[in-house]
């Protein structure tokens, strides 16, 4: 009975002590005071050997205060514990209590302290768990298990007191934070000054080793490091946000305590403008209190940082616009003063601060201005341009970015220079795409417009010169020269010694026929004009003393005989081969033909040489397609036929000899072609059938039909001569089958 009374009195004493302690705890303003009073009360009342309070930080139990001789409680009782662990839910007694999942480290730590008896008090109020209190004895002490209810209830009271103490501390920190903001952060401060104060406060408030601010660049989808930072850690300049990443990917401890780093977003009007990041906690891991501090800083400085950034951007934009306007005026001035494209390129170089290259419409360099250290970039640029020539030629408005040889990142920007509906050239910069914002693009469009105007001015001058030259050529090639003095005067102005012996050559080209392409005459003419421009450029660089012009569909080449030192035929074959490479690079299906007239000894001979070149060109297109070039003087019988000037007699002769074949009800064109091949093969049946890819019997049938239609003997040499003469005249004068039908 006495033992029962003793147990009851002890239970009442414990209950009374716990109630008194709970009432006292709510009076303290700080967590430290609350925890110290709690330990002292247990230490004095229960004469225990060990008291410790562990507070929960995320999934970690962290020793916050302890009393008694201990070995390594600061590290031994620092461990992870699941939220559903009995340590945080119930009062436990030891060492004979059951060990729940995840509690092994806890029991091992208490055994290491040589505690014979211990019990825990969970500090929990409703759904909020703060941690637990441990009371231990080195000697065995019988525990009153019936008092467990008192301790659980007391744990709730302690949890309330801890919550109140934390809230009071939070309010105090806010007050101090507001005072700090008032004393250190001023509206109108530069963004660098603000960031310096913020990272300093973040480091000192969280005991971190390093801190920095990243601001979000929504144009390039990345976080950009904003100096200055605090500490020795080196921070990356850019953190890229791609389609597969989030802020959590870049900052794993975003608004999450319990790690070796901690990050909070800087938010303005529900938009993330950046982050405040700390790392390297001096004493373990960042806590909820550290997170509260950073969130407080974020709440009050985000708007100030954004305003400072916008203000700085405004100042930079204004300064840049002023600089751009100055350079634009300089560029306009140079264009008005008719400065060269080279001078304009230098001005644009100073405007953008990067290497500039200007190309003509055939993607050849016109002018350039390179930065110091990039002077040797011309050849790599031209190599990259050559590799993407077809893609560049299709540019109309948007720019194209290419990588230089040996690089993966695009650093070569190409803009088309267009005017009057056609490509005039290309503007090239060595830079990075992300540097070209809307202001730069607007500026470059203005610069390109000025370049386009300059191109057009130069083109008008060249076109005017070409028109004068064509007029001069028309006079030179007329049947009777009307104003000899004017021709000599023009030749003198162009430094052309017209009195020296020359040869006139006519160049023609045929484009591949596509289905429906015969209707696009304008496109075909534009293609020919572009090819002719390239050919003229090639001739001006390789054959400097050769004159070029155009007469309708005929492209005229006038070359002095001094160029033929190694022979007339080798020289013109070399010219043909050189020009053929140009057309082949554009389209291998394009064919060119060159007919070369006789030499001139006086001005009146140019008309004859031109006519000879025209007729020779006709023959090349019909008879010498494979060679592509022929000299009038080497055509032998054609040279004599050229002297026949009575066109009506010629047409009548050809029609009389060959038209019956075309009136055949069957395929008269086949008979026309068969007879030509038969005559060219000297009447050899086997060679003719092989050349026509027909059977011998088919050939013999056709020859019989030809004899019947023409009423001639094909074995008669005179008859065969007349037929061959008709074919030569047909080719020489470029007759068509309907003309002789």
Secondary structure, DSSP 8 states (H G I E B T S, - for coil): -HHHHHHHHHHHHHHHHHHHHHHHHTT-SSHHHHHHHHHHHHHHHH--SEEEEEEEETTEEEEEEEESS-SSHHHHT-EE--TT-GGGTS--EETTS---TT-HHHHHHHHHTT-SEEEEEEEEETTEEEEEEEEEESS-----GGGHHHHHHHHHHHHHHHHHHHHHHHHHHHHHHHHHHHHH--TT--HHHHHHHHHHHHHHHHT-SEEEEEEEETTTTEEEEEEEEESS----SEEE--TT--HHHH-TTBT--SSSEEEEEEEETTEEEEEEEEE--TTSS--HHHHHHHHHHHHHHHHHHHHHHHHHHHHHHHHHHHHHHHHHHHHHHHHHTT--HHHHHHHHHHHHTS-EEEEETTS-EEEEE--TT-GGGHHHHHHHHHHTHHHHHT-SSS-EEE--TT-SS--EEEEEEEETTEEEEEEEEES-GGG--HHHHHHHHHHHHHHHHHHHHHHHHHHHHHHHHHHHHHHHTSSS-S-HHHHHHHHHHTT--TTS-EEEEEEEEE----TTGGG-HHHHHHHHHHHHHHHHHHHHHH-TT-EEEEETTEEEEEEEGGGGTT-HHHHHHHHHHHHHHHHHHH-TT-EEEEEEEEE-SSTTHHHHHHHHHHHHHHHHHHT-TTT-EEEGGG-THHHHHTT---HHHHHHHHHHHHHHHHT-TTTHHHHHHHHHHHHHTTT-HHHHHHHHT--HHHHHHHHHHHHHHHT--TT-HHHHHHHHHHHHHHHHTT--HHHH-
